[in-house]
Amino acid sequence: MANTGNTEKVQLHVPDLAELCQVLQSGLNKNFSDVKVSVADCPDLTQEPFGFPVKGLCGQPRITDVGGVPYLIPVAQPDKLIPLVLTEAEGRPAVNSSYFSSINPVDEKCLLEKYSDRFSDCDFGLLANLYACEGKPGQVIEVKASIRTGEESLVSSMRKTMEEHYGEKSVALGGTFVLQKGKAKIHIMPREFSACPLNTNEDVNNWLKHFEVSAPLIFQTVMVSKDPGLDLRVEHTHGFSHHGEGGHYYTDTTPDTVEYLGYFMPAEFVYRIDRPTETHNIGRD
């Protein structure tokens, strides 16, 4: 483990892609009726439905865990604003293609907006779980899964499968997946931080606003099979759509009809930035 100021760096175990496909295939078969996990060329992610600013998930893959839930719970520390790493290079300006969801004050429903339509910076607050790479095309892990028969979400099923297989080794995946058919449960934080301390998971759930949203939905996720001692959030997934819905993903709500298609890449390193000195496990679902 390397430690520089408030940044810690740990090398992760990187399995062979073919091996990891076999591991995930076996685990997902326990949670979904139809599963196919294979090594495939990453599709052009600048195209629909993704619309990302880069073509692929390859090239020096990394994950970064910034801040953490303890900066929000029990009492928010809104001064914890941390700049996003800029993608500018060789005179090319940064490109921010982010979305953000909030509660529409008019009807209390989900309001999804492009970040660049409202703001010109690349900032975020409190916490972030990020996958970073050079954005190059290349071979990745393709996951197709449909008809959920178990209790786990796609992300939790993948993460727990890796945890069971790799044991003490830490394997991390970052990537994107599309909910092609079905609906999903999400949450959005209220516009104002809670005036009362959030001391339990029940307090947190009562404060958050929960919605059921419809496919197609495009999610970005980071998952780690085992925390290598960095107080990581071991899985975190956000998503957006092109029809005005998005937020923090829990799972699908239509197991009999759900269809997923995803692309993932194992990260070589994890960077832990601004780790909270006082921690807890509340509000990490």
C-alpha positions in Angstrom: 0.0 0.0 0.0 1.3 3.4 -1.0 0.2 6.5 1.0 0.8 10.1 -0.3 -0.9 12.8 1.8 -4.6 12.0 1.8 -4.4 9.5 -1.1 -3.8 5.8 -0.6 -3.0 3.4 -3.4 -3.4 -0.4 -3.5 -2.6 -2.9 -6.2 -5.6 -5.1 -7.0 -5.7 -8.7 -8.2 -6.4 -8.7 -12.0 -7.7 -12.1 -13.2 -7.4 -13.2 -16.8 -10.6 -12.1 -18.6 -11.5 -15.6 -19.7 -11.1 -16.9 -16.2 -13.2 -14.1 -14.7 -15.9 -14.8 -17.3 -16.2 -18.4 -16.1 -16.3 -17.3 -12.5 -19.1 -14.8 -13.2 -21.0 -17.2 -15.4 -21.1 -19.8 -12.6 -22.2 -17.2 -10.0 -24.8 -15.4 -12.1 -26.4 -18.7 -13.0 -27.5 -19.0 -9.4 -29.4 -15.7 -9.6 -30.6 -15.4 -13.2 -32.4 -17.9 -15.5 -30.5 -16.9 -18.7 -26.9 -15.9 -18.5 -24.0 -15.5 -20.9 -20.7 -14.0 -19.8 -17.9 -13.8 -22.5 -14.9 -11.8 -23.6 -16.0 -9.4 -26.3 -14.9 -6.2 -28.0 -16.2 -3.2 -26.2 -18.9 -1.4 -28.2 -18.4 2.2 -29.2 -19.7 3.9 -26.1 -20.0 7.3 -27.8 -23.0 5.8 -29.6 -26.6 5.2 -28.4 -27.7 4.3 -25.8 -24.6 5.3 -23.9 -23.5 8.6 -25.3 -20.3 8.6 -23.4 -17.4 11.0 -24.2 -15.0 8.1 -24.9 -15.2 5.0 -27.1 -14.2 2.2 -24.6 -13.3 1.0 -21.1 -9.7 0.0 -21.8 -6.3 1.5 -21.1 -4.8 1.6 -17.5 -8.1 0.9 -15.7 -8.3 2.3 -12.2 -11.0 2.8 -9.6 -11.1 5.7 -7.1 -13.1 5.9 -3.9 -13.3 9.6 -2.8 -14.7 10.8 0.6 -17.4 8.6 1.9 -20.9 8.2 3.5 -19.6 9.4 6.9 -19.3 12.9 5.3 -23.1 12.8 4.8 -24.3 10.7 7.8 -25.2 11.3 10.5 -24.7 15.0 9.8 -23.7 16.4 6.4 -20.4 18.2 6.0 -21.1 20.3 2.9 -17.6 21.8 2.9 -16.3 18.4 1.6 -16.3 19.4 -2.1 -13.7 17.6 -4.2 -12.8 18.4 -7.8 -13.3 15.6 -10.3 -10.1 14.6 -12.2 -10.2 16.6 -15.5 -9.9 14.8 -18.7 -8.1 17.6 -20.5 -5.0 16.6 -22.4 -2.8 18.1 -25.0 -4.8 21.3 -25.2 -8.1 19.4 -25.3 -10.6 20.9 -22.7 -12.3 18.7 -20.1 -15.5 17.1 -21.2 -18.2 16.7 -18.6 -21.0 14.5 -19.8 -22.5 13.8 -16.4 -26.1 13.8 -15.4 -27.6 14.5 -12.0 -31.0 13.7 -10.5 -32.9 15.8 -8.1 -36.4 16.1 -6.7 -38.6 18.4 -8.9 -40.0 21.0 -6.5 -43.1 21.3 -8.7 -44.4 17.7 -8.5 -41.9 15.9 -6.2 -40.9 13.6 -9.0 -37.5 12.7 -10.5 -35.8 15.5 -12.4 -32.9 14.4 -14.5 -30.6 17.1 -16.0 -27.3 17.2 -17.8 -24.7 18.6 -15.4 -23.2 20.8 -18.2 -26.6 22.5 -18.8 -26.5 23.9 -15.3 -22.9 24.2 -14.4 -19.5 24.7 -16.0 -17.3 23.0 -13.5 -16.4 19.3 -12.8 -17.0 19.4 -9.0 -18.9 17.0 -6.8 -19.6 16.8 -3.1 -19.2 14.4 -0.2 -18.3 11.2 -2.0 -17.7 9.4 -5.3 -16.9 6.0 -6.6 -15.2 6.3 -9.9 -13.8 4.1 -12.7 -11.1 5.7 -14.8 -9.3 4.6 -17.9 -7.9 5.9 -21.1 -11.2 5.4 -22.9 -9.8 3.1 -25.5 -11.5 0.3 -27.4 -10.5 -3.2 -26.6 -11.6 -6.5 -25.1 -13.9 -6.4 -22.0 -16.2 -8.7 -20.2 -19.7 -8.8 -21.7 -22.6 -9.8 -19.4 -26.0 -10.8 -20.6 -28.5 -11.7 -17.9 -32.3 -12.0 -17.8 -35.1 -13.3 -15.7 -33.9 -12.9 -12.1 -34.6 -16.0 -10.0 -32.6 -15.0 -6.9 -32.7 -12.1 -4.4 -29.5 -10.3 -5.5 -29.2 -7.4 -7.9 -27.0 -7.8 -10.9 -24.2 -5.9 -9.3 -24.4 -7.6 -5.9 -24.6 -11.0 -7.6 -21.4 -10.3 -9.5 -19.6 -8.8 -6.6 -20.5 -11.6 -4.1 -19.5 -14.2 -6.8 -16.1 -12.7 -7.0 -15.8 -12.4 -3.2 -16.6 -16.1 -2.8 -14.2 -17.2 -5.5 -11.2 -15.0 -4.9 -11.4 -14.9 -1.1 -8.7 -12.6 0.4 -7.7 -11.2 -3.0 -9.4 -7.9 -3.9 -10.8 -7.8 -7.4 -12.5 -4.7 -8.7 -14.7 -4.2 -11.7 -15.9 -0.9 -13.3 -18.1 -0.4 -16.2 -21.6 0.1 -17.5 -24.7 -1.9 -18.0 -28.1 -1.3 -19.6 -31.4 -2.3 -18.1 -33.0 -3.2 -21.5 -36.3 -4.4 -20.3 -38.1 -4.0 -17.0 -38.1 -1.5 -14.1 -35.7 -0.7 -11.3 -35.8 0.7 -7.8 -33.7 3.9 -7.3 -33.3 6.7 -4.8 -32.6 10.4 -5.1 -31.4 12.6 -2.3 -33.6 15.5 -1.3 -32.4 19.0 -2.4 -31.7 19.9 1.3 -29.5 17.9 3.7 -31.4 16.4 6.6 -31.9 18.9 9.5 -31.9 16.0 11.9 -29.0 13.5 12.4 -29.4 10.2 10.5 -28.4 7.6 13.0 -29.7 4.4 11.5 -30.4 2.8 8.1 -34.1 3.4 8.7 -33.4 7.1 9.2 -31.5 7.2 5.9 -34.2 5.3 4.0 -36.9 7.6 5.4 -35.0 10.7 4.3 -34.2 9.5 0.8 -36.8 9.6 -2.0 -37.5 6.3 -3.7 -38.8 5.7 -7.2 -39.5 2.9 -9.6 -38.1 3.8 -13.1 -38.4 2.2 -16.5 -36.1 0.8 -19.1 -34.0 1.6 -21.0 -31.7 2.8 -18.2 -27.9 3.2 -18.5 -26.0 2.5 -15.3 -22.4 3.1 -14.3 -21.0 0.9 -11.5 -17.9 0.2 -9.4 -17.7 -3.0 -7.4 -14.9 -4.5 -5.2 -14.9 -8.1 -4.1 -13.1 -7.4 -0.8 -12.1 -4.2 0.8 -8.3 -4.2 1.1 -8.4 -2.2 4.3 -9.3 1.2 2.8 -12.9 1.5 4.2 -14.3 1.3 0.7 -17.9 1.4 -0.5 -17.7 -2.1 -2.0 -20.4 -1.4 -4.6 -22.1 1.7 -5.9 -24.2 2.2 -9.0 -25.8 5.3 -10.6 -27.8 5.5 -13.8 -29.6 7.8 -16.2 -32.0 7.5 -19.1 -32.9 9.5 -22.2 -36.5 9.8 -20.9 -35.9 11.9 -17.8 -35.3 9.3 -15.1 -32.2 8.4 -13.1 -30.6 7.9 -9.7 -28.9 5.5 -7.3 -29.6 1.8 -8.3 -30.7 -0.8 -5.9 -32.1 -3.6 -8.1 -34.7 -4.4 -10.7 -38.4 -4.7 -9.6 -39.5 -6.9 -12.5 -37.6 -10.2 -12.1 -39.8 -12.1 -14.5 -39.1 -9.8 -17.4 -35.8 -8.0 -16.7 -33.0 -8.0 -19.2 -29.5 -6.7 -18.6 -26.5 -6.1 -21.0 -23.3 -4.9 -19.5 -19.6 -4.3 -20.2 -17.0 -4.4 -17.4 -13.2 -4.3 -16.9 -11.1 -5.3 -14.0 -9.1 -2.4 -12.4 -5.4 -2.6 -11.7 -5.3 -0.2 -8.8 -7.6 1.4 -6.3 -7.0 5.0 -5.1 -8.5 6.0 -1.7 -8.8 9.8 -1.5 -9.8 11.8 1.6 -10.8 8.7 3.7 -13.0 9.8 6.6 -11.2 9.5 9.9 -14.4 8.5 11.7 -16.4 5.9 9.9 -19.5 3.6 10.1 -21.5 1.3 7.9 -24.8 3.2 7.9 -26.3 4.2 4.6 -24.0 2.1 2.3 -26.7 0.1 0.5 
